[in-house]
Amino acid sequence: MPMPMEKQAYFGCMVEDWVSKHYDKENPKGDKLLAYTLNKVGVTLEEEKDPQQWILTHSEFDNNSINQVESSFKFCGMVWDHTLSPAKLEKSLQNGVKRVTQSVVITGMGSKSFQRGLDTLNKIHDYVIRQFPEDAVRSWHPMDLAGYEFPAIKLSNQMFVHRSKVGRSKVLEIPSDMDPNNILGTASLESGYCYTEDCKVDYRALEQSEKGKVYKPVKPVTFHRGDIVEIIFSIHLYPLRSQDTKHIPGTKVEKWSTPSESNTNQVMITKLLGVTLLDGAISKEFTAAFEKKSTSRGVIRKRIDYEEGNIE
């Protein structure tokens, strides 16, 4: 059942109010919903070969040396849907191990603050497309939610990579809170896939303490629809083998030297790095807004009549 219009407006105001009171105060410069801006030193696209991709990076100074590091972004919104819990990850195995992803869809329910973040993402896309030949990078658009007019974005990170494509990433054991029954681990081992450092998503919750704000680690099952969260992600570009087929890691593509020499069709991906629970107080109310109200006028009581004098 679609959410009623008045509820959509109500939750949009809730997001806007929370962001303006709490989130904007900690992001006073530049684009308030994205901590990173394109004004950082040494912004460039770095090539990775396993799998073939480009990653948006910037320069950082450490011990008198300059290093290129993956640029991370922050975005605040409300969870519309997700595949983070063990049950949802296990269910997605029916599509094959390589299709299992940790993903979250967030929206601002029509709030202006969320739209500001989307505007900045479009600016980032404008920067990216000018590093490639004209028309080499596909246009980027937020998600359309069926039956609703407000936009959303989906951020995801693959759960596994094939062992032949691990590259420089470190192979890790799957945390027990993500795979309590070892179903994912068994399936990946049998298919030649593994969980790596690049696949890791950081899950935390914001708590107040005597020392101030603390970001404590939490289980993926903690997150529910309707939670107000902060998303951390990075920008990657992957080649497409055709107009409709996403490049699958391990297949052959042309060798690149620089972005300007690539004429392969590219797609910009928002890769999920972390999810932080900021406020979960309205999650139950959000879920209830989708539920169809019962048309029953009350409880039907069972009644049995006996003729007087025949009751033992």
Secondary structure in CASP SS format (residue, H / E / C, confidence):
PFRMAT SS
TARGET T0000
AUTHOR 0000-0000-0000
METHOD secondary structure of the structure
MODEL  1
M C 1.00
P C 1.00
M C 1.00
P C 1.00
M H 1.00
E H 1.00
K H 1.00
Q H 1.00
A H 1.00
Y H 1.00
F H 1.00
G H 1.00
C H 1.00
M H 1.00
V H 1.00
E H 1.00
D H 1.00
W H 1.00
V H 1.00
S H 1.00
K H 1.00
H H 1.00
Y H 1.00
D H 1.00
K H 1.00
E H 1.00
N C 1.00
P C 1.00
K C 1.00
G C 1.00
D C 1.00
K C 1.00
L C 1.00
L C 1.00
A C 1.00
Y C 1.00
T C 1.00
L C 1.00
N C 1.00
K C 1.00
V C 1.00
G C 1.00
V C 1.00
T E 1.00
L E 1.00
E E 1.00
E E 1.00
E E 1.00
K E 1.00
D C 1.00
P C 1.00
Q E 1.00
Q E 1.00
W E 1.00
I E 1.00
L E 1.00
T E 1.00
H E 1.00
S E 1.00
E E 1.00
F E 1.00
D E 1.00
N C 1.00
N C 1.00
S E 1.00
I E 1.00
N E 1.00
Q E 1.00
V E 1.00
E E 1.00
S C 1.00
S C 1.00
F E 1.00
K E 1.00
F E 1.00
C E 1.00
G E 1.00
M E 1.00
V E 1.00
W E 1.00
D E 1.00
H E 1.00
T E 1.00
L C 1.00
S C 1.00
P H 1.00
A H 1.00
K H 1.00
L H 1.00
E H 1.00
K H 1.00
S H 1.00
L H 1.00
Q H 1.00
N H 1.00
G C 1.00
V H 1.00
K H 1.00
R H 1.00
V C 1.00
T E 1.00
Q E 1.00
S E 1.00
V E 1.00
V E 1.00
I E 1.00
T E 1.00
G C 1.00
M C 1.00
G C 1.00
S C 1.00
K H 1.00
S H 1.00
F H 1.00
Q H 1.00
R H 1.00
G H 1.00
L H 1.00
D H 1.00
T H 1.00
L H 1.00
N H 1.00
K H 1.00
I H 1.00
H H 1.00
D H 1.00
Y H 1.00
V H 1.00
I H 1.00
R C 1.00
Q C 1.00
F C 1.00
P C 1.00
E C 1.00
D C 1.00
A C 1.00
V E 1.00
R C 1.00
S C 1.00
W C 1.00
H C 1.00
P C 1.00
M E 1.00
D E 1.00
L C 1.00
A C 1.00
G C 1.00
Y C 1.00
E C 1.00
F C 1.00
P E 1.00
A E 1.00
I E 1.00
K E 1.00
L E 1.00
S E 1.00
N E 1.00
Q E 1.00
M C 1.00
F C 1.00
V E 1.00
H E 1.00
R H 1.00
S H 1.00
K H 1.00
V C 1.00
G C 1.00
R C 1.00
S C 1.00
K C 1.00
V E 1.00
L C 1.00
E C 1.00
I C 1.00
P C 1.00
S C 1.00
D C 1.00
M C 1.00
D C 1.00
P C 1.00
N C 1.00
N C 1.00
I H 1.00
L H 1.00
G H 1.00
T H 1.00
A H 1.00
S H 1.00
L H 1.00
E H 1.00
S H 1.00
G C 1.00
Y E 1.00
C E 1.00
Y C 1.00
T E 1.00
E H 1.00
D H 1.00
C H 1.00
K C 1.00
V C 1.00
D E 1.00
Y E 1.00
R E 1.00
A E 1.00
L E 1.00
E E 1.00
Q E 1.00
S E 1.00
E C 1.00
K C 1.00
G E 1.00
K E 1.00
V E 1.00
Y E 1.00
K E 1.00
P E 1.00
V C 1.00
K C 1.00
P H 1.00
V H 1.00
T H 1.00
F C 1.00
H C 1.00
R C 1.00
G C 1.00
D C 1.00
I E 1.00
V E 1.00
E E 1.00
I E 1.00
I E 1.00
F E 1.00
S E 1.00
I E 1.00
H E 1.00
L E 1.00
Y E 1.00
P E 1.00
L E 1.00
R C 1.00
S C 1.00
Q C 1.00
D C 1.00
T C 1.00
K E 1.00
H C 1.00
I C 1.00
P C 1.00
G C 1.00
T C 1.00
K C 1.00
V C 1.00
E C 1.00
K C 1.00
W C 1.00
S C 1.00
T C 1.00
P H 1.00
S H 1.00
E H 1.00
S C 1.00
N C 1.00
T C 1.00
N C 1.00
Q E 1.00
V E 1.00
M E 1.00
I E 1.00
T E 1.00
K E 1.00
L E 1.00
L E 1.00
G E 1.00
V E 1.00
T E 1.00
L E 1.00
L E 1.00
D E 1.00
G C 1.00
A C 1.00
I C 1.00
S H 1.00
K H 1.00
E H 1.00
F H 1.00
T H 1.00
A H 1.00
A C 1.00
F C 1.00
E C 1.00
K C 1.00
K C 1.00
S C 1.00
T C 1.00
S C 1.00
R C 1.00
G C 1.00
V C 1.00
I C 1.00
R C 1.00
K C 1.00
R C 1.00
I C 1.00
D C 1.00
Y C 1.00
E C 1.00
E C 1.00
G C 1.00
N C 1.00
I C 1.00
E C 1.00
END
